[in-house]
Amino acid sequence: MITQKELKKLLHYDPSTGLFTWIKKTSNRIKVGDIAGSLSDTGYIDIRLNGKLIKAHRLAWLYINGAWPVRVIDHINHKRTDNRICNLRDVPISVNASNVSDKSSSASGYTGVTWCKSSKKWRAKIQVNGRHYHIGRFEKLIDAVLAYSSAKAEAIKVKTDKLLNGDQVREQVFYKKVAA
């Protein structure tokens, strides 16, 4: 794998834009000053170095921190091409998986909120660590959405705390809150 020192000889990284530019010509197709990388099929920026494609967000982490990420690099704002260092964080895979954009495939248009025909109310539910939790039923859609958002924020916080600090008590408190 490439080191920070080797990377800085080839590319310049602007942490405020998240863009890499070439500072050394490494092939006939590369011009010094050009933006490095191309959009991959998965929506990330890939940069070819030493014959290997490497994700730009991983290179940004190396460039700034001097070491490869230990875990998974998460794009906080969900935009896979936004490689500004302020938008990147090194997190466990389970935290990264929790940081997903809301899907609008349900009737409500919001993740975790569905219409309950029998009660004629909006139902909010969440899945945490493979377990499903009923948050509640609500007359107003906005109340269900806010309840889900609050539970999701708490779940992410608890999951992050648990994984980073081994805090089992906070996880139990979350389960009691949501299950109630």
C-alpha positions as CSV (number, residue, x, y, z in Angstrom):
1,M,0.0,0.0,0.0
2,I,1.0,3.5,-0.7
3,T,2.3,5.7,2.2
4,Q,1.3,9.3,3.0
5,K,4.8,10.4,1.9
6,E,4.5,8.7,-1.5
7,L,0.9,10.0,-1.9
8,K,2.0,13.6,-1.3
9,K,4.6,13.2,-4.0
10,L,2.0,12.3,-6.6
11,L,-1.2,14.2,-5.6
12,H,-2.3,17.4,-3.8
13,Y,-5.5,17.2,-1.7
14,D,-7.6,20.2,-0.9
15,P,-9.5,19.4,2.3
16,S,-12.0,22.2,1.7
17,T,-13.1,20.8,-1.7
18,G,-12.2,17.1,-1.3
19,L,-10.5,17.1,-4.7
20,F,-7.2,15.6,-5.6
21,T,-5.0,17.1,-8.3
22,W,-2.0,15.6,-9.9
23,I,1.4,17.2,-9.0
24,K,3.5,14.6,-10.9
25,K,2.9,13.1,-14.3
26,T,2.7,9.3,-13.9
27,S,1.4,8.4,-17.4
28,N,0.8,9.9,-20.8
29,R,-2.9,10.5,-20.0
30,I,-2.2,12.5,-16.8
31,K,-1.4,16.2,-16.9
32,V,0.0,18.0,-13.9
33,G,-2.8,20.1,-12.4
34,D,-5.7,17.9,-13.6
35,I,-8.3,16.6,-11.2
36,A,-7.5,13.0,-10.3
37,G,-9.9,10.1,-10.3
38,S,-13.1,9.0,-12.0
39,L,-16.6,8.1,-10.9
40,S,-17.0,4.4,-10.2
41,D,-20.1,2.3,-10.9
42,T,-20.8,2.4,-7.2
43,G,-20.8,6.3,-7.1
44,Y,-17.4,6.8,-5.4
45,I,-14.4,8.5,-6.8
46,D,-11.6,6.0,-7.7
47,I,-7.9,7.0,-8.3
48,R,-5.4,4.7,-9.9
49,L,-2.1,4.6,-8.1
50,N,0.6,2.1,-8.8
51,G,-1.8,0.1,-11.0
52,K,-4.5,-0.2,-8.3
53,L,-7.8,1.6,-8.0
54,I,-8.1,3.2,-4.6
55,K,-11.2,5.1,-3.2
56,A,-10.5,8.8,-3.0
57,H,-12.1,9.0,0.5
58,R,-9.6,6.5,1.8
59,L,-6.7,8.5,0.2
60,A,-8.1,11.7,1.8
61,W,-7.9,10.0,5.2
62,L,-4.3,8.9,4.6
63,Y,-3.3,12.3,3.2
64,I,-4.6,14.2,6.3
65,N,-4.0,11.7,9.1
66,G,-0.9,9.9,7.9
67,A,-2.3,6.4,8.3
68,W,-4.9,4.3,6.5
69,P,-8.3,4.2,8.2
70,V,-8.7,1.5,10.7
71,R,-12.3,0.8,10.0
72,V,-14.7,2.1,7.3
73,I,-14.8,5.7,6.0
74,D,-18.3,7.1,6.3
75,H,-19.6,10.0,4.2
76,I,-21.5,11.9,6.9
77,N,-23.8,13.7,4.4
78,H,-24.4,10.5,2.3
79,K,-22.8,12.0,-0.8
80,R,-20.3,9.5,-2.1
81,T,-18.4,12.1,-4.2
82,D,-18.0,14.6,-1.3
83,N,-14.5,13.8,0.0
84,R,-14.0,16.9,2.1
85,I,-12.2,15.8,5.2
86,C,-15.0,17.4,7.4
87,N,-17.4,15.0,5.7
88,L,-15.4,11.9,6.4
89,R,-15.1,9.8,9.6
90,D,-13.5,6.4,10.4
91,V,-16.2,4.3,12.0
92,P,-17.2,0.6,12.5
93,I,-19.1,-0.9,9.6
94,S,-22.3,-1.1,11.7
95,V,-22.3,2.6,12.4
96,N,-21.7,3.3,8.7
97,A,-24.6,1.0,7.8
98,S,-26.8,3.0,10.1
99,N,-25.9,6.3,8.4
100,V,-28.1,5.8,5.3
101,S,-30.3,8.2,3.4
102,D,-34.0,7.9,4.0
103,K,-35.9,5.9,1.4
104,S,-39.2,7.1,0.0
105,S,-40.5,3.7,-1.2
106,S,-43.1,3.5,1.6
107,A,-46.6,5.0,1.3
108,S,-45.5,7.7,3.8
109,G,-42.4,8.6,1.9
110,Y,-40.3,8.1,5.0
111,T,-38.2,5.3,6.3
112,G,-39.6,3.6,9.4
113,V,-43.1,5.0,8.9
114,T,-46.0,3.1,7.4
115,W,-49.8,3.5,7.4
116,C,-51.6,1.0,9.6
117,K,-55.0,0.2,8.0
118,S,-56.5,-1.4,11.1
119,S,-55.9,1.6,13.4
120,K,-56.0,4.2,10.7
121,K,-52.8,5.8,12.1
122,W,-49.2,6.2,11.1
123,R,-47.0,3.5,12.6
124,A,-43.3,4.1,13.4
125,K,-40.9,1.2,13.8
126,I,-37.2,0.7,13.8
127,Q,-34.7,-2.2,13.4
128,V,-31.6,-2.2,15.6
129,N,-29.1,-5.1,15.6
130,G,-31.6,-7.3,13.7
131,R,-34.4,-6.7,16.2
132,H,-37.6,-4.8,15.4
133,Y,-39.0,-2.3,17.8
134,H,-42.5,-0.7,17.6
135,I,-42.1,3.0,18.4
136,G,-45.8,3.9,18.3
137,R,-48.9,4.8,16.3
138,F,-49.6,8.4,15.5
139,E,-52.5,10.5,14.2
140,K,-50.2,12.8,12.3
141,L,-47.5,11.7,9.9
142,I,-45.1,14.4,11.2
143,D,-45.3,12.9,14.7
144,A,-44.5,9.4,13.5
145,V,-41.6,10.8,11.4
146,L,-40.2,12.7,14.4
147,A,-40.5,9.7,16.7
148,Y,-38.6,7.5,14.2
149,S,-36.0,10.2,13.7
150,S,-35.5,10.5,17.4
151,A,-35.2,6.7,17.8
152,K,-32.8,6.4,14.9
153,A,-30.6,9.2,16.3
154,E,-30.6,7.5,19.7
155,A,-29.8,4.1,18.1
156,I,-26.8,5.5,16.2
157,K,-25.6,7.3,19.3
158,V,-25.9,4.1,21.4
159,K,-24.3,1.9,18.7
160,T,-21.4,4.4,18.4
161,D,-21.0,4.6,22.2
162,K,-21.2,0.8,22.5
163,L,-18.7,0.0,19.8
164,L,-16.3,2.7,20.7
165,N,-16.6,2.6,24.5
166,G,-18.1,-0.9,25.2
167,D,-21.1,0.8,26.9
168,Q,-23.6,-2.0,27.4
169,V,-25.9,0.0,29.8
170,R,-26.8,2.7,27.2
171,E,-27.9,-0.1,24.8
172,Q,-30.2,-1.5,27.4
173,V,-31.7,1.9,28.1
174,F,-32.4,2.4,24.3
175,Y,-34.2,-1.0,24.1
176,K,-36.3,-0.1,27.1
177,K,-37.2,3.4,25.6
178,V,-38.1,2.1,22.2
179,A,-39.9,-1.1,23.4
180,A,-42.0,0.9,25.9
